[in-house]
């Protein structure tokens, strides 16, 4: 349970979850996820299904793009922050090694 909470509280989790759902949606669509339309349904139900699929098909690439950009931005920020901390530690260590005048 502790590991699950660490994963859910991770700063990358929301964007990674959105990206995974977008990929899952398009994979399901690629393998025939729209077969629901081949069944006999009332026209209103078919129309609502088509509108839903259209909205998801239009919005999911946008959500995926935003999630990928957010993941890259967070990774880049954390990488840069780590480099800055390492540089500050190196500067502090070199100042500590200098003799006092």
Secondary structure, DSSP 8 states (H G I E B T S, - for coil): -HHHHHHHHSTTHHHHHHHHHHHHHHHHHHTTTTGGGGS---HHHHHHHHHHHHHHHHHHHHHHHHHHHHHHHHHHHHHHHHHHHHHHHHHHHHHHHS---
